[in-house]
Amino acid sequence: MLYAYRDMERGDIQIEIKRENGSIIVHIEDRGVEFDYSSVKTPDLQKYVEQKMKGGLGLHLVKSMNDKVRYERVGGRNIYTLQKNLESEY
């Protein structure tokens, strides 16, 4: 989210969280910079440790912690949908 408004005036970020059919769905929207989600590759974590790199793991963590992650650009908005399936009903 830090990158959404780089080189731009700060803007809004809308977050909606809901429970649906045994899953938690997180819907995030912003009017920030368009993002090429397909260009994000799985990082070499060994290299990160060896070179003591900082940053750049946010999307990797998001993908690793969720069952589904979708990004789309619609009407000048970045839309992310994250789905985490629950193991049991609470």
Distance bins in CASP14 RR format, pairs under 12 A and 6 or more apart:
PFRMAT RR
TARGET T0000
AUTHOR 0000-0000-0000
RMODE 2
METHOD distances of the structure
MODEL  1
1 10 0 0 0 0 0 1 0 0 0 0 0
1 11 0 0 0 0 0 1 0 0 0 0 0
1 12 0 0 0 0 0 1 0 0 0 0 0
1 13 1 0 0 1 0 0 0 0 0 0 0
1 14 0 0 0 0 0 1 0 0 0 0 0
1 15 0 0 0 0 1 0 0 0 0 0 0
1 28 1 0 0 1 0 0 0 0 0 0 0
1 29 0 0 0 0 0 1 0 0 0 0 0
1 30 1 0 0 1 0 0 0 0 0 0 0
1 32 0 0 0 0 1 0 0 0 0 0 0
1 33 0 0 0 0 0 1 0 0 0 0 0
1 35 0 0 0 0 0 1 0 0 0 0 0
1 58 0 0 0 0 1 0 0 0 0 0 0
1 59 0 0 0 0 0 1 0 0 0 0 0
1 62 0 0 0 0 0 1 0 0 0 0 0
1 78 0 0 0 0 1 0 0 0 0 0 0
1 80 0 0 0 0 1 0 0 0 0 0 0
2 10 0 0 0 0 0 1 0 0 0 0 0
2 13 0 0 0 0 0 1 0 0 0 0 0
2 30 0 0 0 0 0 1 0 0 0 0 0
2 32 0 0 0 0 0 1 0 0 0 0 0
2 33 0 0 0 0 0 1 0 0 0 0 0
2 55 0 0 0 0 0 1 0 0 0 0 0
2 56 0 0 0 0 0 1 0 0 0 0 0
2 58 0 0 0 0 1 0 0 0 0 0 0
2 59 0 0 0 0 0 1 0 0 0 0 0
3 13 0 0 0 0 0 1 0 0 0 0 0
3 30 0 0 0 0 0 1 0 0 0 0 0
3 32 0 0 0 0 1 0 0 0 0 0 0
3 33 1 0 0 1 0 0 0 0 0 0 0
3 34 0 0 0 0 0 1 0 0 0 0 0
3 35 1 0 0 1 0 0 0 0 0 0 0
3 36 0 0 0 0 0 1 0 0 0 0 0
3 40 0 0 0 0 0 1 0 0 0 0 0
3 55 0 0 0 0 0 1 0 0 0 0 0
3 56 0 0 0 0 1 0 0 0 0 0 0
3 58 0 0 0 0 0 1 0 0 0 0 0
3 59 0 0 0 0 0 1 0 0 0 0 0
3 78 0 0 0 0 0 1 0 0 0 0 0
4 10 0 0 0 0 1 0 0 0 0 0 0
4 11 1 0 0 1 0 0 0 0 0 0 0
4 12 0 0 0 0 1 0 0 0 0 0 0
4 13 1 0 0 1 0 0 0 0 0 0 0
4 14 0 0 0 0 0 1 0 0 0 0 0
4 28 0 0 0 0 1 0 0 0 0 0 0
4 29 0 0 0 0 0 1 0 0 0 0 0
4 30 1 0 1 0 0 0 0 0 0 0 0
4 31 0 0 0 0 1 0 0 0 0 0 0
4 32 1 0 1 0 0 0 0 0 0 0 0
4 33 1 0 0 1 0 0 0 0 0 0 0
4 34 0 0 0 0 1 0 0 0 0 0 0
4 35 1 0 0 1 0 0 0 0 0 0 0
4 71 0 0 0 0 0 1 0 0 0 0 0
4 73 0 0 0 0 0 1 0 0 0 0 0
4 76 0 0 0 0 0 1 0 0 0 0 0
4 77 0 0 0 0 0 1 0 0 0 0 0
4 78 1 0 0 1 0 0 0 0 0 0 0
4 79 0 0 0 0 0 1 0 0 0 0 0
4 80 0 0 0 0 0 1 0 0 0 0 0
5 11 1 0 1 0 0 0 0 0 0 0 0
5 12 0 0 0 0 1 0 0 0 0 0 0
5 13 0 0 0 0 1 0 0 0 0 0 0
5 30 1 0 0 1 0 0 0 0 0 0 0
5 31 0 0 0 0 1 0 0 0 0 0 0
5 32 1 0 1 0 0 0 0 0 0 0 0
5 33 1 0 0 1 0 0 0 0 0 0 0
5 35 0 0 0 0 0 1 0 0 0 0 0
5 78 0 0 0 0 0 1 0 0 0 0 0
6 30 0 0 0 0 0 1 0 0 0 0 0
6 32 0 0 0 0 1 0 0 0 0 0 0
6 33 1 0 0 1 0 0 0 0 0 0 0
6 34 0 0 0 0 0 1 0 0 0 0 0
6 35 0 0 0 0 0 1 0 0 0 0 0
7 32 0 0 0 0 1 0 0 0 0 0 0
7 33 1 0 0 1 0 0 0 0 0 0 0
8 30 0 0 0 0 0 1 0 0 0 0 0
8 31 0 0 0 0 1 0 0 0 0 0 0
8 32 1 0 0 1 0 0 0 0 0 0 0
8 33 1 0 0 1 0 0 0 0 0 0 0
8 34 0 0 0 0 0 1 0 0 0 0 0
9 31 0 0 0 0 0 1 0 0 0 0 0
9 32 0 0 0 0 1 0 0 0 0 0 0
9 33 0 0 0 0 0 1 0 0 0 0 0
10 30 0 0 0 0 0 1 0 0 0 0 0
10 31 0 0 0 0 0 1 0 0 0 0 0
10 32 0 0 0 0 1 0 0 0 0 0 0
11 29 0 0 0 0 0 1 0 0 0 0 0
11 30 1 0 0 1 0 0 0 0 0 0 0
11 31 1 0 0 1 0 0 0 0 0 0 0
11 32 1 0 0 1 0 0 0 0 0 0 0
11 33 0 0 0 0 0 1 0 0 0 0 0
11 77 0 0 0 0 0 1 0 0 0 0 0
11 78 0 0 0 0 0 1 0 0 0 0 0
12 28 0 0 0 0 0 1 0 0 0 0 0
12 29 0 0 0 0 1 0 0 0 0 0 0
12 30 1 0 0 1 0 0 0 0 0 0 0
12 31 1 0 0 1 0 0 0 0 0 0 0
12 32 0 0 0 0 1 0 0 0 0 0 0
12 77 0 0 0 0 1 0 0 0 0 0 0
12 78 0 0 0 0 0 1 0 0 0 0 0
13 27 0 0 0 0 0 1 0 0 0 0 0
13 28 1 0 0 1 0 0 0 0 0 0 0
13 29 1 0 0 1 0 0 0 0 0 0 0
13 30 1 0 1 0 0 0 0 0 0 0 0
13 31 0 0 0 0 1 0 0 0 0 0 0
13 32 0 0 0 0 1 0 0 0 0 0 0
13 77 0 0 0 0 0 1 0 0 0 0 0
13 78 0 0 0 0 1 0 0 0 0 0 0
13 79 0 0 0 0 0 1 0 0 0 0 0
13 80 0 0 0 0 0 1 0 0 0 0 0
14 26 0 0 0 0 0 1 0 0 0 0 0
14 27 0 0 0 0 1 0 0 0 0 0 0
14 28 1 0 0 1 0 0 0 0 0 0 0
14 29 1 0 1 0 0 0 0 0 0 0 0
14 30 1 0 0 1 0 0 0 0 0 0 0
14 31 0 0 0 0 1 0 0 0 0 0 0
14 32 0 0 0 0 0 1 0 0 0 0 0
14 77 0 0 0 0 1 0 0 0 0 0 0
14 78 0 0 0 0 0 1 0 0 0 0 0
14 79 0 0 0 0 1 0 0 0 0 0 0
14 80 0 0 0 0 0 1 0 0 0 0 0
15 25 0 0 0 0 0 1 0 0 0 0 0
15 26 1 0 0 1 0 0 0 0 0 0 0
15 27 1 0 0 1 0 0 0 0 0 0 0
15 28 1 0 1 0 0 0 0 0 0 0 0
15 29 0 0 0 0 1 0 0 0 0 0 0
15 30 0 0 0 0 1 0 0 0 0 0 0
15 79 0 0 0 0 0 1 0 0 0 0 0
15 80 0 0 0 0 1 0 0 0 0 0 0
15 81 0 0 0 0 0 1 0 0 0 0 0
15 82 0 0 0 0 0 1 0 0 0 0 0
16 24 0 0 0 0 0 1 0 0 0 0 0
16 25 0 0 0 0 1 0 0 0 0 0 0
16 26 1 0 0 1 0 0 0 0 0 0 0
16 27 1 0 1 0 0 0 0 0 0 0 0
16 28 1 0 0 1 0 0 0 0 0 0 0
16 29 0 0 0 0 1 0 0 0 0 0 0
16 79 0 0 0 0 0 1 0 0 0 0 0
16 80 0 0 0 0 0 1 0 0 0 0 0
16 81 0 0 0 0 1 0 0 0 0 0 0
16 82 0 0 0 0 0 1 0 0 0 0 0
17 23 0 0 0 0 0 1 0 0 0 0 0
17 24 1 0 0 1 0 0 0 0 0 0 0
17 25 1 0 0 1 0 0 0 0 0 0 0
17 26 1 0 1 0 0 0 0 0 0 0 0
17 27 1 0 0 1 0 0 0 0 0 0 0
17 28 0 0 0 0 1 0 0 0 0 0 0
17 81 0 0 0 0 0 1 0 0 0 0 0
17 82 0 0 0 0 1 0 0 0 0 0 0
17 83 0 0 0 0 0 1 0 0 0 0 0
17 84 0 0 0 0 0 1 0 0 0 0 0
18 24 1 0 0 1 0 0 0 0 0 0 0
18 25 1 0 1 0 0 0 0 0 0 0 0
18 26 0 0 0 0 1 0 0 0 0 0 0
18 27 1 0 0 1 0 0 0 0 0 0 0
18 81 0 0 0 0 0 1 0 0 0 0 0
18 82 0 0 0 0 0 1 0 0 0 0 0
18 83 0 0 0 0 0 1 0 0 0 0 0
18 84 0 0 0 0 0 1 0 0 0 0 0
19 25 1 0 0 1 0 0 0 0 0 0 0
19 26 0 0 0 0 0 1 0 0 0 0 0
19 83 0 0 0 0 0 1 0 0 0 0 0
19 84 0 0 0 0 0 1 0 0 0 0 0
19 85 0 0 0 0 0 1 0 0 0 0 0
19 86 0 0 0 0 1 0 0 0 0 0 0
19 89 0 0 0 0 1 0 0 0 0 0 0
19 90 0 0 0 0 1 0 0 0 0 0 0
20 26 0 0 0 0 0 1 0 0 0 0 0
20 27 0 0 0 0 0 1 0 0 0 0 0
20 81 0 0 0 0 0 1 0 0 0 0 0
20 83 0 0 0 0 1 0 0 0 0 0 0
20 84 0 0 0 0 0 1 0 0 0 0 0
20 85 0 0 0 0 0 1 0 0 0 0 0
20 86 0 0 0 0 0 1 0 0 0 0 0
21 83 0 0 0 0 1 0 0 0 0 0 0
21 85 0 0 0 0 1 0 0 0 0 0 0
21 86 0 0 0 0 1 0 0 0 0 0 0
21 89 0 0 0 0 0 1 0 0 0 0 0
22 67 0 0 0 0 0 1 0 0 0 0 0
22 83 0 0 0 0 1 0 0 0 0 0 0
22 84 0 0 0 0 1 0 0 0 0 0 0
22 85 1 0 0 1 0 0 0 0 0 0 0
22 86 1 0 1 0 0 0 0 0 0 0 0
22 87 0 0 0 0 1 0 0 0 0 0 0
22 88 0 0 0 0 1 0 0 0 0 0 0
22 89 1 0 0 1 0 0 0 0 0 0 0
22 90 0 0 0 0 1 0 0 0 0 0 0
23 66 0 0 0 0 1 0 0 0 0 0 0
23 67 1 0 0 1 0 0 0 0 0 0 0
23 68 0 0 0 0 1 0 0 0 0 0 0
23 81 0 0 0 0 0 1 0 0 0 0 0
23 82 0 0 0 0 1 0 0 0 0 0 0
23 83 1 0 1 0 0 0 0 0 0 0 0
23 84 1 0 0 1 0 0 0 0 0 0 0
23 85 1 0 1 0 0 0 0 0 0 0 0
23 86 1 0 0 1 0 0 0 0 0 0 0
23 87 0 0 0 0 0 1 0 0 0 0 0
23 89 0 0 0 0 0 1 0 0 0 0 0
24 65 0 0 0 0 0 1 0 0 0 0 0
24 66 0 0 0 0 1 0 0 0 0 0 0
24 67 0 0 0 0 1 0 0 0 0 0 0
24 68 0 0 0 0 0 1 0 0 0 0 0
24 81 0 0 0 0 0 1 0 0 0 0 0
24 82 0 0 0 0 1 0 0 0 0 0 0
24 83 1 0 0 1 0 0 0 0 0 0 0
24 84 1 0 1 0 0 0 0 0 0 0 0
24 85 0 0 0 0 1 0 0 0 0 0 0
24 86 1 0 0 1 0 0 0 0 0 0 0
24 87 0 0 0 0 0 1 0 0 0 0 0
24 90 0 0 0 0 0 1 0 0 0 0 0
25 66 0 0 0 0 1 0 0 0 0 0 0
25 67 0 0 0 0 0 1 0 0 0 0 0
25 68 0 0 0 0 1 0 0 0 0 0 0
25 69 0 0 0 0 0 1 0 0 0 0 0
25 70 0 0 0 0 0 1 0 0 0 0 0
25 80 0 0 0 0 0 1 0 0 0 0 0
25 81 1 0 0 1 0 0 0 0 0 0 0
25 82 1 0 0 1 0 0 0 0 0 0 0
25 83 1 0 1 0 0 0 0 0 0 0 0
25 84 0 0 0 0 1 0 0 0 0 0 0
25 85 0 0 0 0 0 1 0 0 0 0 0
25 86 0 0 0 0 0 1 0 0 0 0 0
26 62 0 0 0 0 1 0 0 0 0 0 0
26 65 0 0 0 0 0 1 0 0 0 0 0
26 66 0 0 0 0 1 0 0 0 0 0 0
26 67 0 0 0 0 0 1 0 0 0 0 0
26 68 0 0 0 0 0 1 0 0 0 0 0
26 69 0 0 0 0 1 0 0 0 0 0 0
26 70 0 0 0 0 0 1 0 0 0 0 0
26 79 0 0 0 0 0 1 0 0 0 0 0
26 80 1 0 0 1 0 0 0 0 0 0 0
26 81 1 0 0 1 0 0 0 0 0 0 0
26 82 1 0 1 0 0 0 0 0 0 0 0
26 83 1 0 0 1 0 0 0 0 0 0 0
26 84 1 0 0 1 0 0 0 0 0 0 0
27 69 0 0 0 0 0 1 0 0 0 0 0
27 70 0 0 0 0 1 0 0 0 0 0 0
27 71 0 0 0 0 0 1 0 0 0 0 0
27 72 0 0 0 0 0 1 0 0 0 0 0
27 77 0 0 0 0 0 1 0 0 0 0 0
27 78 0 0 0 0 0 1 0 0 0 0 0
27 79 1 0 0 1 0 0 0 0 0 0 0
27 80 1 0 0 1 0 0 0 0 0 0 0
27 81 1 0 1 0 0 0 0 0 0 0 0
27 82 1 0 0 1 0 0 0 0 0 0 0
27 83 0 0 0 0 1 0 0 0 0 0 0
28 35 0 0 0 0 0 1 0 0 0 0 0
28 62 0 0 0 0 1 0 0 0 0 0 0
28 66 0 0 0 0 0 1 0 0 0 0 0
28 69 0 0 0 0 0 1 0 0 0 0 0
28 70 0 0 0 0 0 1 0 0 0 0 0
28 71 0 0 0 0 1 0 0 0 0 0 0
28 72 0 0 0 0 0 1 0 0 0 0 0
28 77 0 0 0 0 0 1 0 0 0 0 0
28 78 1 0 0 1 0 0 0 0 0 0 0
28 79 1 0 0 1 0 0 0 0 0 0 0
28 80 1 0 1 0 0 0 0 0 0 0 0
28 81 1 0 0 1 0 0 0 0 0 0 0
28 82 1 0 0 1 0 0 0 0 0 0 0
29 71 0 0 0 0 0 1 0 0 0 0 0
29 72 0 0 0 0 0 1 0 0 0 0 0
29 73 0 0 0 0 0 1 0 0 0 0 0
29 74 0 0 0 0 1 0 0 0 0 0 0
29 75 0 0 0 0 0 1 0 0 0 0 0
29 76 0 0 0 0 1 0 0 0 0 0 0
29 77 1 0 1 0 0 0 0 0 0 0 0
29 78 1 0 0 1 0 0 0 0 0 0 0
29 79 1 0 1 0 0 0 0 0 0 0 0
29 80 1 0 0 1 0 0 0 0 0 0 0
29 81 0 0 0 0 1 0 0 0 0 0 0
30 71 0 0 0 0 0 1 0 0 0 0 0
30 73 0 0 0 0 0 1 0 0 0 0 0
30 74 0 0 0 0 0 1 0 0 0 0 0
30 75 0 0 0 0 0 1 0 0 0 0 0
30 76 0 0 0 0 1 0 0 0 0 0 0
30 77 1 0 0 1 0 0 0 0 0 0 0
30 78 1 0 1 0 0 0 0 0 0 0 0
30 79 0 0 0 0 1 0 0 0 0 0 0
30 80 0 0 0 0 1 0 0 0 0 0 0
31 73 0 0 0 0 0 1 0 0 0 0 0
31 74 0 0 0 0 0 1 0 0 0 0 0
31 75 0 0 0 0 1 0 0 0 0 0 0
31 76 1 0 0 1 0 0 0 0 0 0 0
31 77 1 0 1 0 0 0 0 0 0 0 0
31 78 1 0 0 1 0 0 0 0 0 0 0
31 79 0 0 0 0 0 1 0 0 0 0 0
32 73 0 0 0 0 1 0 0 0 0 0 0
32 75 0 0 0 0 0 1 0 0 0 0 0
32 76 0 0 0 0 1 0 0 0 0 0 0
32 77 1 0 0 1 0 0 0 0 0 0 0
32 78 1 0 0 1 0 0 0 0 0 0 0
32 79 0 0 0 0 0 1 0 0 0 0 0
32 80 0 0 0 0 0 1 0 0 0 0 0
33 73 0 0 0 0 0 1 0 0 0 0 0
33 76 0 0 0 0 0 1 0 0 0 0 0
33 77 0 0 0 0 0 1 0 0 0 0 0
33 78 1 0 0 1 0 0 0 0 0 0 0
34 71 0 0 0 0 0 1 0 0 0 0 0
34 72 0 0 0 0 0 1 0 0 0 0 0
34 73 1 0 1 0 0 0 0 0 0 0 0
34 74 0 0 0 0 0 1 0 0 0 0 0
34 75 0 0 0 0 0 1 0 0 0 0 0
34 76 1 0 0 1 0 0 0 0 0 0 0
34 77 0 0 0 0 1 0 0 0 0 0 0
34 78 1 0 0 1 0 0 0 0 0 0 0
34 79 0 0 0 0 0 1 0 0 0 0 0
35 59 0 0 0 0 1 0 0 0 0 0 0
35 71 1 0 0 1 0 0 0 0 0 0 0
35 72 0 0 0 0 0 1 0 0 0 0 0
35 73 1 0 0 1 0 0 0 0 0 0 0
35 76 0 0 0 0 0 1 0 0 0 0 0
35 77 0 0 0 0 0 1 0 0 0 0 0
35 78 1 0 1 0 0 0 0 0 0 0 0
35 79 0 0 0 0 0 1 0 0 0 0 0
35 80 0 0 0 0 1 0 0 0 0 0 0
36 59 0 0 0 0 0 1 0 0 0 0 0
36 71 0 0 0 0 1 0 0 0 0 0 0
36 73 0 0 0 0 1 0 0 0 0 0 0
36 78 0 0 0 0 0 1 0 0 0 0 0
37 59 0 0 0 0 1 0 0 0 0 0 0
37 62 0 0 0 0 0 1 0 0 0 0 0
37 63 0 0 0 0 0 1 0 0 0 0 0
37 69 0 0 0 0 1 0 0 0 0 0 0
37 70 0 0 0 0 1 0 0 0 0 0 0
37 71 1 1 0 0 0 0 0 0 0 0 0
37 72 0 0 0 0 1 0 0 0 0 0 0
37 73 0 0 0 0 1 0 0 0 0 0 0
37 78 0 0 0 0 1 0 0 0 0 0 0
37 79 0 0 0 0 0 1 0 0 0 0 0
37 80 0 0 0 0 1 0 0 0 0 0 0
37 81 0 0 0 0 0 1 0 0 0 0 0
38 59 0 0 0 0 0 1 0 0 0 0 0
38 70 0 0 0 0 0 1 0 0 0 0 0
38 71 0 0 0 0 1 0 0 0 0 0 0
38 72 0 0 0 0 0 1 0 0 0 0 0
38 73 0 0 0 0 0 1 0 0 0 0 0
39 59 0 0 0 0 0 1 0 0 0 0 0
39 71 0 0 0 0 0 1 0 0 0 0 0
40 56 0 0 0 0 1 0 0 0 0 0 0
40 57 0 0 0 0 0 1 0 0 0 0 0
40 58 0 0 0 0 1 0 0 0 0 0 0
40 59 1 0 1 0 0 0 0 0 0 0 0
40 60 1 0 0 1 0 0 0 0 0 0 0
40 61 0 0 0 0 0 1 0 0 0 0 0
40 62 0 0 0 0 1 0 0 0 0 0 0
40 63 0 0 0 0 1 0 0 0 0 0 0
40 69 0 0 0 0 0 1 0 0 0 0 0
40 71 0 0 0 0 1 0 0 0 0 0 0
41 56 0 0 0 0 0 1 0 0 0 0 0
41 59 0 0 0 0 1 0 0 0 0 0 0
41 60 0 0 0 0 1 0 0 0 0 0 0
41 63 0 0 0 0 0 1 0 0 0 0 0
42 48 0 0 0 0 0 1 0 0 0 0 0
42 56 0 0 0 0 0 1 0 0 0 0 0
42 57 0 0 0 0 0 1 0 0 0 0 0
42 59 0 0 0 0 1 0 0 0 0 0 0
42 60 1 0 0 1 0 0 0 0 0 0 0
42 61 0 0 0 0 0 1 0 0 0 0 0
42 63 0 0 0 0 1 0 0 0 0 0 0
42 64 0 0 0 0 1 0 0 0 0 0 0
43 49 0 0 0 0 0 1 0 0 0 0 0
43 51 0 0 0 0 0 1 0 0 0 0 0
43 53 0 0 0 0 1 0 0 0 0 0 0
43 55 0 0 0 0 1 0 0 0 0 0 0
43 56 1 0 0 1 0 0 0 0 0 0 0
43 57 1 0 0 1 0 0 0 0 0 0 0
43 58 0 0 0 0 1 0 0 0 0 0 0
43 59 0 0 0 0 1 0 0 0 0 0 0
43 60 1 0 1 0 0 0 0 0 0 0 0
43 61 0 0 0 0 0 1 0 0 0 0 0
43 63 0 0 0 0 0 1 0 0 0 0 0
43 64 0 0 0 0 0 1 0 0 0 0 0
44 50 0 0 0 0 1 0 0 0 0 0 0
44 51 0 0 0 0 1 0 0 0 0 0 0
44 53 0 0 0 0 1 0 0 0 0 0 0
44 56 0 0 0 0 0 1 0 0 0 0 0
44 57 0 0 0 0 0 1 0 0 0 0 0
44 60 0 0 0 0 0 1 0 0 0 0 0
45 51 0 0 0 0 0 1 0 0 0 0 0
45 53 0 0 0 0 1 0 0 0 0 0 0
45 56 0 0 0 0 0 1 0 0 0 0 0
45 57 0 0 0 0 1 0 0 0 0 0 0
45 60 0 0 0 0 1 0 0 0 0 0 0
45 61 0 0 0 0 0 1 0 0 0 0 0
45 64 0 0 0 0 0 1 0 0 0 0 0
46 53 0 0 0 0 0 1 0 0 0 0 0
47 53 1 0 0 1 0 0 0 0 0 0 0
47 57 0 0 0 0 0 1 0 0 0 0 0
48 54 0 0 0 0 1 0 0 0 0 0 0
48 55 0 0 0 0 1 0 0 0 0 0 0
48 56 0 0 0 0 1 0 0 0 0 0 0
48 57 1 0 0 1 0 0 0 0 0 0 0
48 58 0 0 0 0 0 1 0 0 0 0 0
48 60 0 0 0 0 1 0 0 0 0 0 0
49 57 0 0 0 0 0 1 0 0 0 0 0
55 61 0 0 0 0 0 1 0 0 0 0 0
56 62 0 0 0 0 0 1 0 0 0 0 0
57 63 0 0 0 0 0 1 0 0 0 0 0
57 64 0 0 0 0 1 0 0 0 0 0 0
57 65 0 0 0 0 0 1 0 0 0 0 0
58 64 0 0 0 0 1 0 0 0 0 0 0
58 65 0 0 0 0 1 0 0 0 0 0 0
58 66 0 0 0 0 0 1 0 0 0 0 0
58 69 0 0 0 0 0 1 0 0 0 0 0
59 65 0 0 0 0 0 1 0 0 0 0 0
59 66 0 0 0 0 0 1 0 0 0 0 0
59 69 0 0 0 0 1 0 0 0 0 0 0
59 71 0 0 0 0 1 0 0 0 0 0 0
59 80 0 0 0 0 1 0 0 0 0 0 0
59 82 0 0 0 0 0 1 0 0 0 0 0
60 66 0 0 0 0 0 1 0 0 0 0 0
60 69 0 0 0 0 0 1 0 0 0 0 0
61 69 0 0 0 0 0 1 0 0 0 0 0
61 82 0 0 0 0 0 1 0 0 0 0 0
62 68 0 0 0 0 0 1 0 0 0 0 0
62 69 1 0 0 1 0 0 0 0 0 0 0
62 70 0 0 0 0 0 1 0 0 0 0 0
62 71 0 0 0 0 0 1 0 0 0 0 0
62 80 0 0 0 0 1 0 0 0 0 0 0
62 81 0 0 0 0 0 1 0 0 0 0 0
62 82 1 0 0 1 0 0 0 0 0 0 0
62 83 0 0 0 0 0 1 0 0 0 0 0
62 84 0 0 0 0 0 1 0 0 0 0 0
63 69 1 0 1 0 0 0 0 0 0 0 0
63 70 0 0 0 0 0 1 0 0 0 0 0
63 71 0 0 0 0 0 1 0 0 0 0 0
63 80 0 0 0 0 0 1 0 0 0 0 0
63 82 0 0 0 0 1 0 0 0 0 0 0
63 83 0 0 0 0 0 1 0 0 0 0 0
63 84 0 0 0 0 0 1 0 0 0 0 0
64 82 0 0 0 0 0 1 0 0 0 0 0
64 84 0 0 0 0 0 1 0 0 0 0 0
65 82 0 0 0 0 1 0 0 0 0 0 0
65 83 0 0 0 0 0 1 0 0 0 0 0
65 84 1 0 0 1 0 0 0 0 0 0 0
65 85 0 0 0 0 0 1 0 0 0 0 0
66 80 0 0 0 0 0 1 0 0 0 0 0
66 81 0 0 0 0 1 0 0 0 0 0 0
66 82 1 0 1 0 0 0 0 0 0 0 0
66 83 1 0 0 1 0 0 0 0 0 0 0
66 84 1 0 1 0 0 0 0 0 0 0 0
66 85 0 0 0 0 1 0 0 0 0 0 0
67 81 0 0 0 0 0 1 0 0 0 0 0
67 82 0 0 0 0 1 0 0 0 0 0 0
67 83 1 0 1 0 0 0 0 0 0 0 0
67 84 1 0 1 0 0 0 0 0 0 0 0
67 85 1 0 1 0 0 0 0 0 0 0 0
67 86 0 0 0 0 1 0 0 0 0 0 0
67 87 0 0 0 0 0 1 0 0 0 0 0
68 80 0 0 0 0 0 1 0 0 0 0 0
68 81 1 0 0 1 0 0 0 0 0 0 0
68 82 1 0 0 1 0 0 0 0 0 0 0
68 83 1 0 1 0 0 0 0 0 0 0 0
68 84 0 0 0 0 1 0 0 0 0 0 0
68 85 0 0 0 0 1 0 0 0 0 0 0
69 79 0 0 0 0 0 1 0 0 0 0 0
69 80 1 0 0 1 0 0 0 0 0 0 0
69 81 1 0 0 1 0 0 0 0 0 0 0
69 82 1 0 1 0 0 0 0 0 0 0 0
69 83 1 0 0 1 0 0 0 0 0 0 0
69 84 0 0 0 0 1 0 0 0 0 0 0
70 78 0 0 0 0 0 1 0 0 0 0 0
70 79 0 0 0 0 1 0 0 0 0 0 0
70 80 1 0 0 1 0 0 0 0 0 0 0
70 81 1 0 1 0 0 0 0 0 0 0 0
70 82 0 0 0 0 1 0 0 0 0 0 0
70 83 0 0 0 0 1 0 0 0 0 0 0
71 77 0 0 0 0 0 1 0 0 0 0 0
71 78 1 0 0 1 0 0 0 0 0 0 0
71 79 1 0 0 1 0 0 0 0 0 0 0
71 80 1 0 1 0 0 0 0 0 0 0 0
71 81 0 0 0 0 1 0 0 0 0 0 0
71 82 0 0 0 0 1 0 0 0 0 0 0
72 78 0 0 0 0 1 0 0 0 0 0 0
72 79 1 0 1 0 0 0 0 0 0 0 0
72 80 0 0 0 0 1 0 0 0 0 0 0
72 81 0 0 0 0 1 0 0 0 0 0 0
73 79 1 0 0 1 0 0 0 0 0 0 0
73 80 0 0 0 0 0 1 0 0 0 0 0
74 80 0 0 0 0 0 1 0 0 0 0 0
74 81 0 0 0 0 0 1 0 0 0 0 0
END
